[in-house]
């Protein structure tokens, strides 16, 4: 029989496969007819009357563009994409030819945004995209490829006379005063030519079709890469409100003051976006659905908890630990009783504190109905946060895995009648972009047994966690066998977690 680790790896790979740029585009995008061709996107038809243009920006856009150009063939007039610095070389090194444009491509590639910060190269690319959009007519069609992960940093075009430095300075001041990422994005959008629907407005009257790979919880169109083709739900008032809140209204760069005082009060009305279609091609939800299908194929009773798990990694680990203990009680036919009632109460409280949008009562009922005869797989996704205290190596996924392993080990050690003893448990957490912190790992696999083994060897697991050094911890065992290493994936739909449990 396959080990739980092999199963978990297979599920993770399956989930990734469904959101890789090439298969994702081939499923969604078709070109039909020769005389007056139509672009079919997920069943919607768009007439290609004159020119077919392509622009794009974000971490996964190079692979998306390569697949799009293959599908569009000679019908593509011209394209410009802005991608992260060094990405072509990295993909070349990794032997991922299918993610690279062919020689003599009609798509111009501009690499920029070093360290995910807007820079002169990104600015140059944004200006080229702006110029292309402004030149379009009513008979043209603009295909826009958007992926999160640097999508926003790759499209900097401050409204003149604001300079990139002015905008950066303001962003840094806001960040240093504790502004949330959502607040930073609202301010950036307000000062930008292309974000917050700006690109779509510039391309008018051309037909705009946006294909989007989401790396944001809930897939909000106006937040992913700062929503260049979506009606902004924010106005200048919101921006002023944020600047007032952080006491910055009176020491703004002159150029920012000028732009804010002359900006229209109301955001562009949604009916002014009738020429735009925004289509989400890939998301965490889609990846989890595929993992669930594969788990069922492997004989598991599989459930998806949520694609919106977020919050501090310690709290999320506690949630997963309680969930696992509840499943183990079910396996031990102890699904009813004071212990399971206590776990249920804890879970409801935690899910509420973490603001995870899930009907947990319904989920727990489904869990109860699974019966003890099949192994159980629980899947979830989203993005946790880590408060860095140490100087170790790791990332949010490796740390989450280690915290879950430790939590389960402790529960087993303290509960004399612990139901876990009769279950084999594996927890996996991994980043779909193939990276987790500064190491080559995308995440890690962990089990309570691994923690027990570490303690027997005299390793202080809590010390590793205090130093945010989960990578070094996992490297100690079987040549890093517990690290999830996928290499560059060329996609990005946040993180995926899998809990696998079977009776021993």
N, C-alpha and C positions, 0 to 999 in steps of 0.2 A: 504493500500500500504506500501511496505517496505520503510524505510527511506534511504536517500542517504548513511548514515553511514553503514547501514546493507549491502547495495549493495557494497560499497567500500571494506568492510571487506571480503565479499564473493569473490570478484575479487582477493584480495590479497592472500586469502587462496588457491584459485584455482591455482594461479601463483606458489605459494610455493609448492603445491602438485605435480606439474609436474617436479620440480627439487629436490624433496626429493630422497635420495639415493636409497631406495629400489624400488619404482616404476620405477625410471629412469633406474636402472640396469635391472630390469625385462623386460622392453620394448626393451632394446638394446642387451641384452646378452642371448644367448641360447647355450645349449650343445646338439649336435645331434649325434646319432649312438653310438653303443657300441664297436664293434670290433676295428675300428680305428676312434675314435670320432673326430668330428670337432667342433671347437668353432665358433659360428656365432655371429659376432658383427655388428649390423646394416646392416645385409645382406652380409657382407664379411665373407668368410670361412677361418679358420686357422686350419690346421691338428694338432691334439695332438698325436705326434708320441711316445714320451717317457714320460718325466716328465712335469707336469703343475705346475708352481710356481707362487706365487703372492707376490708383494711388494707394499707398498703404504705409502703416507705421506700427511698430511694436516688435516684441521679442520673437513671435512665431511667424511674422509676416513674410520672411524670405521663403520659407517652405510653402506658405499659402500662395505666394506669387508664382513660384515655379510650377505648382499644380495648375493654377489658373491659366497660365500662359499655354500650358500643354492642351488644356480644354478649349481655349479660345482660338488658338492657332493664328492664321493669317488675319482673322477678323480684328485682332488687337491692333489699335493704331499706335499707341504709345503708353508708357507707364513710368512712374517714379515711386520708389519706395525708400522710406527712412528706417534703417534697422540698427540695432546696437553695434557699437564699435567692436571689430574683431570677429563678428559672427561668421563671416564667410570662411575665414581661415579655420575657425574651430570646427565647422561642419566638414570642411575639406579634410582636416586631420582625422576626424572621427569616421571618415569614409561614407558620409551621408550625402552622396551625390544627388539623390532624389530631392534633396532640400535646396539644391543650388540651381540658379538659372543656367540655361544652356548658353554656349557661346553664341554671339550675334543676337542675343535677346533684345527685344524692343523695350525692355524695362531697365531704367537707369537705377542703380543702387547707390544710396548715400549712407555711409556709416557714421554714426555720431553718438552723442549722449554718453560720453565716457563715465563710468561709475554711476550710470543711471541719472546723470545730471545734465540739464540742457546746456549745450555749448555751441560754439560758432558753426561746427559742422551740422549739427541738428537744425540750427537756424537757417543755414543755407538750403538744406533739404526742405524745410517748411516753406521757405520762400519759393522754391521751385514748384512745390505742390500747389501753393496759392496761385501762382502765375498760370499753371495749367488749368486750374478750376475756373479762374476768371475768364479764360478764353473760350469757354464752352458755349454752344448754342442749344436751342430747343431740340434740335435733331440728334444731339450727342447723348451718349450714355456713359456715366462715370461709375465704375466699379470701385468701391472703397473697401480695402482690407484692413481690419482693425484687430489688434490683439493687445491684451493688457500686458503688463510687465514692460515698463518703459514706454508704453504707447504715448503717455502724456509728455514725458521728457523729450521724446523724439519729434514733437510737433510744436516747438516754441515759436510763436510769432506775436510778440507783444504789440499792442496797438500803438502806432507812432504818436507822440515822440518818445514813448517808453523804450528804454534800452533793456537788453537782457539782464545787464548788471543791476538795474533798478529793481526789476522784478525779483531777481535772486535775493537781493538785499532785503526786500520786503518779506519774501517767503521765509528767509532765515530769521528775521525779527519775530515773525509770527510763531515759527516753530520753537524758538527759544523761550517764548512766553507760554508755551504749552498748548498751542492751537492744535486741534485734532486734524487728521488727514482730510476729513470731509470739508472742514473749514478752509484749509489751505487750497483745496481744489476749487472751492467756490470763488475765492479771491483770484486764483490763477485764471479761471475761466472768464471772469469779468474783464480781465485786462488783456485778453487774448483775441487775436483776429480769427483764429480757426477753431478754437475750442467752443464748447457750449453751443453747438449748432452752426458756428461760423463758416465752416467748410461747406456745409450744405447750402447755406445762403449765398456764398460766393459762386457756387456751381450753377445756381438757378439761371436760366430756365431748363438746364439739362436734367435728364432723369438720373437720380442718384440711387444706387443700390449698394447698401453697406452689408458686408459679410463679417460677422463679429465673433471672435473667440473670447469668451468672458473669463476674467480672473477676479471677479468681484462677487461677493455674496449677494444672491438675489438677482443677479444679472441686470442691474439698472442701466438702461441705455445711456442716460445722461452722465453717468459716473465712469463707465469703462473708458479708459484713455481720455477722460474729460469730455466725452460726448461730442465729438466734432460734427456728427451728422444727426444729432438728436436735439429736439427742442429742450432748452435748458429750463429746469424747474426753478431757477433762481434769478433774482434781479439785482440791479445795482444796490437796491436797498439792503439786500441780504449781505452784500459785500461791505457796505458802510457799517452795518450792524456789527459784523465781525471785527472790523478795524476799531470800532468804538469799544467793543468788549475788551480788546487787548490794549486799549489805551494808545493806539497808534495813529489816530486820525490827525493828530497835529504834528507828527514828524514824518510825513510821507515825502518821498522824492517828488520834486516839482512836477515831473512829467506824469506821475501817477495821479496827482491832484487834478491836473488839467483834463486827463482822460475821464476821471470819475465825474467831474463837474459837467462834462458835456455828453455823458452817456445817456441813452434813452432810459427813462424810469422803468418802463415795463419791458419784460423779456419779449422776444419775437413771438407772435401768436402761433399756436400749434397749426392753424390752417395754412400758414405760410410754409409748411413742410409737406404739402400734398405731393410734391415731386420726389419725395424721399421714401425709400423702403429700407428699414433696418431689420436685418435678419440674423438671429443668433444661431451660429452654426455649431459651436462647441461650448460646453459648460461643464461644471462639476456634476450637475444633475445627470447629464448625458453619460458621463464616465461611470458614475455610480450604477446607473441602470444596466450598463453593459457588464460591470463586475457582478451584479446580482444575477444576471442571466447565466454567466459563466459558473457562479457558485452553485446554482441549481443544477447545472449540467454535471457538476462534480458530486452531486448527491446531498448538498446542504439544504437545509431549510433556511432561506436567506431573506433578510429584511433590511431596508434602508432606513436609518434613523433620521438623517437630515443632511442636506448639502450646505447647511449654514451654521456649522459648529464653529464658534469663535470664542475668544476670551483667553484669560491667562492660563498658561499651560498646566499649572498645578491644579486648578479648579476643573479643567476639562479631564485631566487624568483621573481625578476623584469620581467624576461622573461615569467614566468608562469602567472603573473598578467596581462601582456599585452595580452597574448593569451586568457585568460579568458574573458577579456573585449571585445575582438574581437568577441568571440562566442556570448556574450550577445548582442552585436550590431546586429548580425545576427538574434537572437531571436526577437529583437525589430524591425525587418525589416529595420534596418539602416546599412545594410552590405555595402552600397556604400555611399561615402561622405567624407568630410575632416577628420573627426575623425578616421574613419577606415583606411584611407590612412596613417595618422600619426602613428597609431598603427602598421600597416604593416611595415612602414619604420623603426620604433624602433625595431621591432622584427628581421628584417633582419640584422640590425646592431649588435644587441645583440648576435644573433646566430653566427655571424662572429667573434665577439670578444671572445666568449666562445669556438670558434673552434668546434662547434657541427657539426659532419658530416651529415647534413640533407639538402635535397633540400627543403628549406622552402617555396619557391614560389609554388612548387607542393603541399606541405602539406596544405598551405593556400587555394589553389584552391579546394582541396578535402574537406576542412572544409566548404568552401562556398557552395559546392554542397550538403551539408547535409540536408538543408531545416529546417524550424523551428518547424516541427511537431513532431520530436522525441527528447528525451533527448540525450545529447552528452556526450561521455566519451573519454577523451584524456589520453593516457598512455605513460609513459616514464621511462627510467631507467638509471643507471650509478652510479657515486659516486661524491658527492660534497665535498668541503673542507670548514672548518670553521677556521677563525683566532681567536684563543682564547684570550679574553681580560679580561673576568670576572672569578669569582670563583664559579659560579652557577653550577647546574646540568642540563644535557641535552645531546644532541647529534646532529649530522648534520641533521638527519631527523626531529626531533622535532623542531629544529630551523628553518628549511626550511618551515615547515608547518605554524609556527607562523608568519614568515616573509611574507608568501603569504597572510595569513588572514589579517595582518595589512595593507599590500599594497592595498588589495581590499577595505578594510574599508576606507582608505584614499581617494582612487579614488572615492568612492561613496560619501564621505563627501564633496569633492571639486567640483565634477561635478554636477551642479544643474540638468542637463538633463541626469544624469548617467543611462545608459541602464541596469546596474546591478540590479536596483530596481525591475525589473520584473523577475529576475532569482533566483532560489535556487541553491547555489553553495557549493560544498564540495571539499576540497583538502586533499589528504592523501599522506604521504611519510613514507616508512618503510624499514628497513634493513632485507634482506631475511635470515640473520643468526639469527634473533630474538633478536638482541641486537643493541642498539643505545646509545653509551656513557656508563656511569657508572651506569645506572638504569635498572630496569626490563623491561622498555618499548623498543619496536622495532621501534617506531616512533609515529606519532600523526595524528589525523584528525583535520582540522580547517576550519572555515567558517568566512566570514566577520561579520556574526551575533554574533559569539562568542566574537570577538574583541569588538564589540559595547557593549555587555553585560559586559565585563570586565571593559571597560571605565566607564560605568554607576556605576559600583561597586567601582569606584575610584582606580582601578589598573593601574599602569603606565606600559603599555605594552613595551614601548621603553626601560624602565629601566631593565625589565627582559631580553630583548635582549642584552643590553649592558653588562649585567652580565653573558651572556651565560646561562641563567637560565630558559629555556623553559619548563623543566620538572616540576618545581615548579609552573609555570604559569598554565599548563594544569591540574595539580593536584588539583587546586582550584575549579574545576567545576565538579559537579555531580559525586563526588567520582572517579575522574580520567577517566570518561567515554570517554574523547577525546584522551586518550593515547591508542596506539596500543600495546597490550600485547599478544605475541604469545607463550612465553616460548621458550626454546631451539628448534631450528628447525632441527639441524643436517645437514644443507646445507648452501651454501654461494655463491650467484651470484650477489653480490652488492645490490643496493637499487632499489625500485620500487616506482614510483609516479603515482597517479591517480587523474584526475580532472573530477568531475561529475557535470553536469549542466542540470537543467530542468526548463522549463517555469513555472511560478507560476500561 
